[in-house]
Amino acid sequence: MTTMSVRYRDARRGVSGFTDAWTALGGTIAEVTDQTLLDAIRSCSGGAAIVAGPQARFDGIDGVSRWPACGVGAAARAEVAVIQATAAVAQTGSVVVDTDANGGRALSLLAARAIFVIDAANIVDTPADVLRHRDRWWPNGPPSQIVMITGPSRSADIEMTLTVGVHGPGIVHALIVR
């Protein structure tokens, strides 16, 4: 059996590698602690309507709608979605979101802006590391869907006219919790 290794032009690793890749794609980033997380979410949202995932760590945000209980209509009307990332990939600047942790994948697609909360310990170097260490995140087996989100949503038509925010958030923030 042979193994194939992917070589990247720049070897990005850890938090600093993720930061470099994420910001190169057009995302913003801030490092926070568990104690400053909710204040950072409020700051990133700028007072806009928020819908947050079902995680208890988001319980202290006032006036927030909670996904999936709020329903698709409320989530689609929210300007900002707060999503708990399962992991992140330094090499590609990708955020890994799974359906079990977030009650489906719709929350990461509906709002114009997304705030991804990433635990620093869950940043891996390459996309293969996500699957290589899958028992770390999914000890009972992977969920039905795992999505890797790499920067703001982008699409180009036949004439190669780039449009941002068509198939998901056009503005993305990452809050790395140390």
N, C-alpha and C positions, 0 to 999 in steps of 0.2 A: 504494500500500500504506500503510495506516495502522498506527501502533503504538499499543498500549494501555499506559498507565502506571498502575500500582497506587499508590494513595496510602495511606500508613499514618498513623494518628493521631499516633504518636510516631516520629520518625526515629531508629532505633537503628542504630549503626554500630560496626564493629570489635569488639575484645575487650570493651570496656565495655558496648556495646550487647548483645552476646551474654550477658554476665554478668547484666545487668538482666533480660532476657527469660527466661533459664534459671532464675534464682532465683525470679522471679515465678510460674513454673510449678511450683515445688516442688523443683527440683534444687539440689544443692550444687555448689560450684565452688572450685577452688584453682589458682593459677598456680605452675608448677614449671619446672625446667630439665631438660635431658637427664640431668644428674648427680643430680638429686633425684627423678626420676620413679619409680623402683622403690620408694624409701622411701615416697613418697606413695601408691602402690598398696597397699603393705603396711598403711599407716595407715588408708586408706579401707576395706580389707577387714576390719580388726579381727580378724585371725587366722582368718577363715572360710575354707572350702574355695573355691579359686579355679580357674576355667578361663579361659585366655587365648588370644587369637587367635594365628595363626601367625607374627606379626612377630618378627624377631630382637631388637627393642628390649625384649621381655618375657623374654628368656632368663635374666636374673639373678634371677627370682622363684623361690625355693625351694619345692618341693613342689606346684607348679602343674600341673594337667592342661592339655594343649595341644589346642586345637581345630584342625582337625576330627579329628585322630588319636585323641583320647580317646573319640569316639563320642557319640551323642545321650544315652545313659543317664548317662554320667559328667557331661556338661554339664548335664543336667536336675537332677542331685543337687547340683551345685555351688551354693553360696550366692551367689557373686559371679562375674560375667563381666567380663573386661577386653577391651574392643573398641577397635580403632584406627579412629578416624573419618577419613573421606576429607576432609570439610570440615564447617563449621558455619555457620549462618545467624544473623546478629545480630538481624535484624528479628523473627524468629519464635521464636528460642531453639531452633532445630532442629539436630540432629546428622545429618550425612549419612553413611550407611554403605553400602558397596557389597559385593556378593557376591564379587568377585574378591579384594579385599584381606583379607577375613575368612573365606574358605572357605565362603560361604553366609551366610544371614541368621539361622539358628537361634540362633547364639551370643547375639545381641542380644535374644532372646525368652525364653530358658529359665530363667535365674537370677532370683532374687528381687531382686537388686541388680545394677546395671550401672555400670561405670566406663568412661567414654568418654575416650579419649586424643585430644586435639585439638591439632594444631600451630597456633600463633597465626597464622602466615602464611596458613593455609587458612580463616580466618574471613572470609566475604563478607557483604555487607550484606543482600541479599534472596534469596529462593528462586530468582528468575530468574537471578541471578548464578551460581548453581551450574551451570546449563545454558549460560549465555552463555559461561562460561569452561571448558567441559567438556574442552577439549583439554589444559588444565593438569593434570587428574587422570587423564584417560583418552585419552592420545595415540593409541591404537589403536582408539578407539571405546569407547562405554560398555559396562559389563558387562551381564549379563542382568537384574540387578535393582539398583535404587538406592532406598534407603529413607530417608525423613526422619523422625527420631524427635524428637518434641516433648514433652519432659518425661516424668514417670512415666506408665505405662499407665493409662488411665481409661476407664471404661465406665459407662453408666447404663441401667437397665432402663426399661420402659414407665412405671413410676411415678416415674421420674427419680431413683432412688436411686443415688448415685454410689459406685462401687467402684473402688479403686485396685489395680493389680497383677494384673488378670485376664488380659490379653492380652500381657503382657510385664512387665518389672521395675516394681515399685512404688516402688523407691528408685533414683534416678539421681544419679551424681556425674560431673562433668566436670573433667578435669585438662588445663589449657591449658599446653602446652609452649612456652616462650619461647626 
